[in-house]
Amino acid sequence: MCGILGACSPDRHLSSPLATAAELDRLVHRGPDSQGWHIDRHAVLGFRRLAIIDRAGGGQPLYNEDEQIVLTINGEVYNHNDLRESLAGSHRFRSRVDGEVLVHAYEQDGLKLLDNAVGMWAFTLWDRREHRLVLGRDRAGKKPIYWRYRDGVLRWSSELRGLVGDTLPTVDPYAIHDYLRFGYIPSPRTPWQGINKLPAGHLLVLERGTPPVLHRYWAAKPEHDDGHQPDDAETGQWAGKLRDNLAQAVGIRLESEVPMGFLLSAGLDSASVFAIGAKRLAPRQVTAFTIGFAESDIDESTIAAEVASRWSAKHILRRVSEEEAATLEEVLSWVEEPISTDALLPTDRVFRSVRAEGIVTVLAGEGGDELFAGYSKFKRACTWLPGRSEVDNGVLSPLDRYLRDEEFVFVPNEIKLLLGCDRDDRRFSCMEDEASGLDTLGQMLLFEQRLRLPDRINLRLDKLSMARSLEARAPFMDHRLMEFAGRIPRRLLHDAEYGEKAILRRAMGGLLPSSVIRRSKAPFRAPDRWFATGPAADDLLDHKSVSEAGLVDPSMVSELRRRRMEDRGSRERLYSLVILHSWHRAAKKMFDLTDQECYPMLPR
């Protein structure tokens, strides 16, 4: 796992190195073990390394035989041994680094270099012979890469902090609109004007004489469902295939030359990954990490300990206290974007706990809810369940129907009042058209996997793990498993016996205790009252602070604060504004900005 950045102009020589050692040092947390550079007249590629595979000889950049193709990569190509074997007959390898297979795959297949690759990555490939630069992000968006194009020069970085060294950023008001609507900022937008986030499953290609062009090489899409109700025998077959596919995804992620651990809660997803991994690695003892809370209604540590004991694991529990809510701004300084989730603090704390044990690679359960309809909002679309019926009759658009049950978000009329104008540019209309041929649950899963998974779930997972120089691997986001999940009959996702994620619960029978199999979905979160009604909210959201920030209308915030004790919805939306203003403060400190330099946004 690594950090990459650089600059390229295929049309002209770079007059000065636009990617410097000081900028690369901003990414040192992503790669504390070593650094490397490629510099020529048209391109500068910088790299910081966290050594996982080929620790002794695995430096970057990576080259082909005549050094005309250059690659830096953040991530892992899990099936690199199979790809290496298929390429070895006509290519000479210089190292055992997994990413080197992409250099030779590009030589052989051009822009189809990722067709057979399995893994997570954000990479830069510079073809010196053709004067072509290629940026790539993995299919599920597990690894981010940001870019900016100006005056014929493309710059890129694993993190936003690597792109703001030479100019003062300006907040993008449309990104703030998206944040209020979704609770995060979907790609390709970022909080800053002129800086883009490469969407999941895309390449960005820059060639002579043209601006950069996006190419989509893969997209998550559940298959059409005809409402078929499988019988018991067919249900058992689907459960068996799911278990096999998940075991394959976990198994391929167990390769590492450094100590490995597992994140473990009482939830079905992390427990499934842990149980399969522990079984594969037996009799070697594995280490599991759990976050606990003093509040008994959200504490999962007792059930997690039961699962860990079942597999004789070393179990490390880290309890989070309300006093730690004061560190939210620091956590957001690592995330770099506002993400409205109360999983931020516990995620940061569990990764600290992992790194304190000397573990460098960890497997996590993220992605299961997005593949198998694990959230309560999906139940509305399960018309085959007792008491459910078809919803909306087409009154709401597919995207609005998906968003109406989201936590921490505002409805369109509220957003207009908060921003003082309408900034909805309907940029998701093409995705809605693509979803229109699916059933309601299929539409929700498509939006979940295209939007929420890469830019809310994965951004949190990547930024907070890499802040601790830690590689997090998520088997549920293996693209082969995602494609398989999209073929499972919808009626197997929710049923009257098992509830949500029914097919996964059936698949894990015998590996997990009934306390997990039969347990209803519970979110991995800190109590929102820690943030929405405590000192942080009083400090960030008083009328003067909100007015000075200029992000939203302070009178609307005051009304939400008045209602915060009356209903949970107001507290959730208030927490969303706490996140926004905490991020704003963290960004100003990080980039040493004043309000006047990047604000105001509101109409005056």
Secondary structure by P-SEA (a helix, b strand, c coil): ccccccccccccccccccccaaaaaaacccccccccccccccbbbbbcccccccccccccccccccccbbbbbcccccaaaaaaaaacccccccccccaaaaaaaaacccccccccccccccbbbbcccccbbbbbbcccccbbbbbcccccccccccccccccccbbbbbcaaaaaaaaacccccccccccccbbbbcccbbbbbcccccbbbbbcbbbbbcccccccccaaaaaaaaaaaaaaaaaaaaaacccccbbbbbbcccaaaaaaaaaaaaaaccbbbbbbbbbbccccccaaaaaaaaaaaaccbbbbbbbccccccaaaaaaaaacccccccaaaaaaaaaaaaaaacccbbbbcccccccccccccccccccccccccccccccccaaaaaaccccccccaaaaaaaaccccccccaaaaaaaaccccaaaaaaaaaaaccccccaaaaaaaaaaaacbbbbbcccaaaaaaaaaacccccccccccccaaaaaaaaccccccccccccccccccccccccccaaaaacccaaaaaaaccccaaaaaaaaaaccccaaaaaaaaaaaaaaaaaaaaaaaaccccccccccccc
